[in-house]
Structure formats: structure tokens, C-alpha cells
Amino acid sequence: MNEQISDPRPLLDVGNTLPRQHPCENFALPSPPRPSDRKRMGPRPCPVCYVPVEEAIARMPHIPSPSPVLWNLTYVHEENPVRTEPFGGSEFGGYPSLKQRNDSFDVKESMNVHCGGRKPGIDSGFDIDDSDLLEMEQCRGVVVASAIFGNYDIIQQPKSISEDAKQNVCFYMFVDEETEAYMKNSGSLDDRKKVGLWRIIVVRNLPYVDARRNGKIPKLLLHRIFPNARFSIWIDGKLELVVDPYQILERFLWQKNATFAISRHYRRFDVFVEAEANKVAAKYDNASIDFQIDFYRSEGLTPYSEAKLPITSDVPEGCVIIREHIPITNLFTCLWFNEVDRFTSRDQLSFSTVRDKIMSKVDWSVSMFMDCERRNFVVQAYHRDVLEHMAPPTAVVVRIHPPPMLPRELPRKSLPLPTRKRGRDRRSGSRRHRSRLPAVNRDSSSTINM
């Protein structure tokens, strides 16, 4: 259930500063809802206050947010990088040494860091056609991006998107050649390289065997793929966007004067607990997970405790990232990607290490909102392999038997009449066959617009 609240007062043109009283200021965040159905024990969405789309657009900051300390960020590029350490990442990542890694956390005014090698394009390890790159460079406002590699997910169409967003927001879906072939064979990809709102970008020469690790490139390096975009919303390929992008940005960035927002995990908030859960679920091989956690422990990683407040969690639900593209957020996602490249692809394990190292140097933080709020604006679908292995619904076969034929030798009027039930049996039989349908509350799932 969403609430849209309009402020009748005129907006103040004060750059990035909101009016003193925001329309959603008195909206109380609810506790995460408990499932009403015992058979469905997963998390649930909760109400979120959004302003109307027109007002959200009016509240977009006119100038970029300040980037603390860091003003100029460039990227290391070597034609033929050489691995100098046994766990120094990949060729695509440029094999940064441990010294280079440690130096990259020392935030300065001007920095040159590893961030996925050369700019995505031809012969980059993340090859995109020049015509597509030129088109993406024209995206100068808001971009919504997603990816499906290895034909792993079924493309989900955004819903409840305003005409303003359809005209001005860039919707891009990155796919590999396997996924492109499936789209062509199914007839879903048209001549304009579009599937509904999504503009499809085919990526070739992917650097990793693991499709999920390849997905981390657009997820964390959107600022390199869209160098002129101001804001971006990343959603995993299994998610369906159901709220307008302008409303999401206003709610989670502009309203809070934040530059990076991500939801926290609905259940786990400690990296050590998250690592064990990954091992139990066989998300990655146990030895690699243990090596990464032991490395972070040697650097000073400790279990989460209240001493970290106001930081509320060390574990994100990383399927959605909402950010402004400024040097400090670009640095954060570059260094986060470098950890994913060096260690396991489980980005939940490296998130807090990168965040805390940067926060120890500059006055900057990540806004972590509740997972039930995330579930308000995206709907999660099953991966393709899960759907294909689901048993089809069982068909219900109804057999109708004709009434017995009348004996030919007896005239109809001589047939014995059926005995009528009396007393208690009649009443119980009447109730047994009476249709008793529960009353339906048609407003139980409606959206409140105020």
C-alpha cells in the first residue's frame, strides 16, 4: 500500500535543500509486516510514502551533491596487466596488487584507481557496439538498468511508469548472446532492439565464466557505462519495477539528501552470519568464502553490534541500488567491484568492508532502508531454471455420470417415488450442499492515493 501526499505550498528553488516540511514528514515507518499465511513465511512489503510524480520531478536537485574530499576520479588502464599475487583478481579487473588495493581506500582530492580496466566498449572484455555506446552517452538524467546473462531470468516489464519517465528515463537491459538468441527465437525482441520499455544491449566477450559475476559489471560500474547520467536505479533481472523511478529517487535519495541507498537484509545484519548462510545454501564454494572472511577478520572485521549505530546493518539486500553519480559514490562502487573481482562474487560479504573503510576517511555514508520498503517498489519473480522445474498445475478431472435409464418394462407412473428425508437428516443435508462463500474485502490490496 502506497501513500501519495501532495504539498499544496509552492516549492522553493533552493538547490539541493528541501522545504522545511516535507509532505511525507509525518509518515511513520511501520514495523516489518508479519506474514498472515503460515505457509508463506518470507518477508512482505510495507507502506511507503511517495509524492506524486510531478512533485517528485520538481524536487530533483538542480546541481550535483557535493562529493566529500574526492573531486577528481580517474581509472587505471593497462594494455596487458600482469598478475603479481595469487589472488589478485582478473585480467578484466586489472590485477590490482594488495598495496594498490590498500592505497585506494586512502581518499584524496584526486585519485586514480582500478575500476574494471578500460572503458566498456570494443575489445574491453565487456564488448558493446559503438552505436549502442553512443546512444548510452546521450543518457544525461536518470537511468534504470538491469541485466540477464546466461538466459538466467525472464525479462520483467516495468509497471505504473509515468509518461514523463517513459519519455525521459533511460531503461536499459544488458544481455549476453545466449539470452539474445532466446529473445529472438521467442519473438520478444523487435527490430528496434527493444522489449517493451527496455532497450536491449547485447554484450559480447564477457570476462567471466560465471554469469552472476558478469552481472556485477553493469550493477556496480554503471557510472562507467553511462558517463553522463546523474542518477541510476539498478534492479536485478528477476525483479519487476512497479513504482515510477522519479518517485523512488525522491523517496530514497532526494528526500534524505542521500547519494547512495540500498536496502538492508530482512533477516541478517552480520557478515559472519551471512557467510555461514551462503555456505549452507551452497552459494559459493566454502573454502573461498572462508578465505575471504578470514582475510577481512585479519583486517579488523568484527561481528555487528550496537556499537556501530547509527549504522543499522553490515549486510545489504543487494538486488537494488539507488545512487547519484558523483566521485565518492563512483569510488565506492569501483572498490566494491574490485573486492568482488578479487574474492567471491557474493557482494553482500564485501559491502561493509568497503563502506567502513571509506567512511573512516570521509564524512559520507550509505543510506540503508528496510527491506520491506524495497519490496514495495519491486516484485521478485523466480529464476528461469526454477520456473522450468516447477511441476505444472494438476488438472482436475470431473467425471459426469448420466442418470440411470428407466426400465422399459415399467411405465413411468408406476415407478416408486423417492423417499424424502425428514427431521435432522434433512436439515444437515441442506446445510451440507448450501454454498457458503466468504465475504471478499476488495480494498485489502488497494493503493491509497492522497
N, C-alpha and C positions, 0 to 999 in steps of 0.2 A: 504494500500500500504506500503510495507516494503522496506527499502533500506539496502542492504548488501554491506559494504565497506571494502575492503581488504587493509591492510597496507603492502606495499612491503618491508619495512625495517625489519631487524631481531628483534625478541622480546628480551627484556632484562630480564635476570633472576635476579630480584630484590625483591623476596619475594612477598609482597602484594602491591608494588608500581608499577603503570603502567608507560609505557614510557611517555615522556613529552608530546607528541602529540598523542592523541587517534584518530583512524580513523574516529570516529563519532564526533570529537570535533567541527567541523564547521556545524554540522547538527542543523538547527534551529527548535525548537519545535513550531509547528503551534498552532494557536488558536483552541479550540474545534470546530469541524465542525458543521455547522447548517444543519438540515435536509432539503433535497431538496423536499421531498414529504410532503405536509401539513397534509396528513392523518397519517403520522408516525412521531410523534413529539419527540420520545425518543432520547437518546444520540447516537452518532455514533463513530466508531473507527477513529483514525487518524494515519498518518505515524509514524513509529518508525524505528530508525537506529539500525540494528543488524550487528555484524561482522559475517563472515562465521563460521560454526560450528567448523571447525578445529582450527580457530584462537581463538574462544571462549574457547575451551578446553585448549589451550595453555596459556590463561590468567587466568586460575583458580589459586587462591593463593596456594602456596606450604605449608604455615603454617597457623594456625588459626589466625584470627584477635584478637587483644588484647581486653580483657574484662575489662573496667574501674572499678577500685576499687574491684569489686567482682571476686574472683578467685575460690572459692570452694562453690558449692551449693549442699545441700542435702535436703531430703524431709521428712516431718513429717509422721510417720506411727503409728497409734494406732489401736489395735485389735478391741476394742469396743468403738468408740468415742461417747461422750455424748453431746447432745445439751445443751448449757448453756445460750443461748439467743434466743428470739423469732424468729429472722430472721438470724440464724447462718449458713444457707446453708443446705447441705445434709450429709447423712452418708458417701456417696462416697467422698465428699469433705473434710470430717473430722471435720465438725462443728467448724471451727476456730472462736475464740472469736474476739470481736472488738479490744481488746488490741493486740492480735496476728496479726490481720489484720494491725493495725497501725504500729506495730513493723516491719512488713515485708517490709514496704516502706523505712525503715532506712537502706540503702545499706551499707554493710560492706564487709570486705575481705572474711569472711566465714559466711554462712547463712544456717539456717535450716528452711524451710517454708512448709506450706501446698501446695500440688500440686496434687490433685486428689487421696489422700490416698496412698495405696500401689501400687507398680508397676503393670501395666496391666498384667493379667495372670489368672490362675485358682483361683476362689474364691476371685476375686479382685473387683467385681462389674462391671468389663469390661472384661469378661472372654474370653480368646483367647487360643486355643490349644497350648500345649508346642511345638509341631513340627513347628507350624507357628511362634511362638515367636523365636525359634532357628533360623529359616530362616531369620526373620527380623533383628536379631542381626548381620547377615552377611552383611547387607547393610551398607557399610562404606564410601560411597561417597555422591551421590545425590539421594534423594527420592522424587517422585511425589506421592501425596496421595489425596484421596477423600473418600467420604462415602455416602451411601444411606441407610437410616433407614426408616422403615415403608413403604417400597416399594414406596417411595415418588417421585422418579425420574427415568428416563430411562437412563441406563448407556451410556455414550458418549465415543467413541473411539478417542484417540489422533491421530492427523494427522500431516504430514510434520515432522515426527520424524526421525532423522538420524540413521544410522546403529550403530554409536558409542553409542548413547543414548539407543537404543534398547538393546544393549549388556551390558551396564554398569550402566544405571539408573534404580532404583527400582521403578516400578509402582504398587502401592497397593491401592485397593478399599475395604473399610470396609463396611460390610453389616450385617444386623440382620437376624434372622431365617426366618422372613416373606419374606424379599427380596430374600434370598437364595432359598426359596421354589418356588417363582415366576420364578427365573432364571432356576431352574431345570425343571419346568413344561414347560417352553418355549423352552427348549433345548439349551439355550445360554451358560450354564456353563459346561465346559468339565471336563474330569477326572483329569486333572492337576490343577483343581481349577482356571482356567484362562478363561477370556473373552477377546479375543484379546490380547492387551498388558497388561491388568490389571490382576494382581494376586489378587484373591478374598480371603479376610479374614473374616470369619464368627465370629461375636461377640455375646456372649450369656450373660444372666443375666444382662441386661442393667439396670443402676441405676435409670433412669428417665422414666416417662410415656410419656413425650413429646419427639417425635423422633428428633425434631430440637435441643433440648437441649442435647440429647445424641450425636448429631453430633459435638457438641463443644468439646468433649473429644479428638478425633483424630485431630480436627482442631487446638486446642491450646496446646495440650500435645504431639505433635509428638516426641519431644526430649525424652520423657519417653518411648514411644513405639519403637522408633528406637534409642537406646542409643549410637550407634556408627556412625550414619550418620553425615556428615559435613554440608550439605545444604539440604533444603527442599522447595518444592513448594506445597502449599495446594490450591486445587481448589474445590469449591462446586460441589456437584453431578450433578447439572443441567448444568455445563459448559463443553464445548468441547475444549480441548487444541489443538491449530493449529500452534504453533511455537515450535521449539526444546528447551528442558529445558536448555541446555547449553547456548543458545543464550539469553534466558530470564534472567538467573543468571548473565551473563556477562553484560547485559544492565542495570539491575536494582540494582545489588549489586556490582560486582567487578569493574565496570567502575567508580562507585561513591564512592568506599571504604565504602560502607554501609553494615550493618549487619542485617537490618530489613527493608523491604519495603512493602508498602501497598498503594493501590490507594485511593484517596480521593473521597468522594461522588460527583457525577457530578453536583448536584444542591444545596445541603445543606451542610453547614460548621459549623453550630451552634448546640450544643447538645439540647438546649431548643426547637429549631425549629424541630429538628429530633424527639424529644419526642412527640411533638404535631402531627407530621406526622404519627408516629406509632399508636397513639390513633385514628386518623381519619381512618387509614387503618385497624384498629382492629387487629394489630399485636400481641397485648398482652392486658390483662385487664388494664383499665385506672388507677385503684387505685394503682396497683403495679408500673406502670410507674411513676405516681405522687410521690409515696413514694420514689422511687429511686432518682428521680431528686431533690426532697426536701432534701434528705439526702446529696447529692452532693453539693447542694446550701449551706447547713449549714456548709460544709467543705471549702467553698470558691469558688465554681464553679461560673464563671461569663460567660455571653454571649461572643461569639467570637468577637474580634475586631482586628484592625491592630496593636494594642499594642503587640499582640502575635507573630508578624513576627520575625524571618523567618518561624515560624510555619504557614502553609497556611490553615489548616483546623482542626477542632475538631471532624469531622465525617468521618470515613472511609467507603469505599465500601468493606466490609469485606469478600467478596466471594473468594478472592485470597490473600494469604500471602506468601511472598518470604523471606526466612531468612537463616542466618547462625546459627548453633547450638553452641553457646558459653554461658558461665554462665549468662551474663547480658540479652541476649535475652531470655534465658530459664526462668530467673526470671520474665521478663516482661510477658511472656505468662502464667506462673503459676499464677501470681497475677491477670492477666486479667481473667483467668478461675475462680479464686476464686470469683470475682465480679459477673460473670455470674451465678455461683453456689448460691451465696447469694441473688442476686436481680433477675431481669428479665433475660431471655435468649437473649435479644436484645443486642448483644455485641457492637453495634455502640454507645450505651448510656454510656458504661463504659470505652471505649477505651481511651479517652483523660484524664480521671481522673487518670488512672494507668500510662499512658505515662508521664503526667506532674509531678506526684509525684516522679517518678524515675528520670526524668530529673532535678528536683530540687536538687537532691543529687549527681549526677554524670554527667560527660561530655559525654553524649550519646544522640542520637536522632533517631527518626523513619523517614525514607525517604518516603514521600508521593508524589506519581506521579499522573498524570492526569488520570481520569477515561477513557478518550478516548484512552490512551495508553494501559490500561488493555484490552479494547475491541479489540485491535489489535491482542492479542495473545490468547484470549479465546472467544468462541462464546456461547452466552447464549441460552439455549433451555427452553421450557415450562416444568413446573412440570407435573407429570403424571396425576394428577387429572384435571388439566386444559385441557390437550390434550384429555382426555376421555370425557369431557363435551363440546368439540368443535363440532359444527354442521358439519356433513360431507359435502363435496362439492356438490353443487346442480348439478344433472345430466341434461344436455341439451338434450332434446328430439327433434330430427329433423324428421319431417314427410315429406315424399316424395310422392306426388300425381302423379299417372300416367297420361299421356295426354289423353284427351277425345277420345273415339273411333270414327272412321269415320262412318257416316251414311251409312248403307248398300245400301239404295235405290239410292244413288248418286254415279256416277262414279268419281274417284279421279280427273280426268281432269276437271270436271265441278265445283269443289269446288271453291268458291271465294278466290282470293288471299288476304293476309293481307295487310291492308293499311300501307304504310311506313310513319313514322314521318318525318316532314320536319322542316327546319329552327331552331328556338330556342329550340323547344322541343327535337329535335334530339341531339343537342349538349349537352343539360343538361342531357338527359338520358345517353348519352355516358359517361359523367363525373361521373354520379351517380354510374355507375357499374364498373368504372375503378378501379383497385387495386392500392392503394397508400400506400405503406409501408414506415415507416421512416427509415432513414439510421441508421445502428447499429454500434456504436463505440466499437469494440471488445477489445480495450485496456483500457476501462474505469475502469475495475476491476482487472487489471493485477498487478502482483508484480514486482517491479523494483529490479533487482539484479545488483549491480555494483561491 
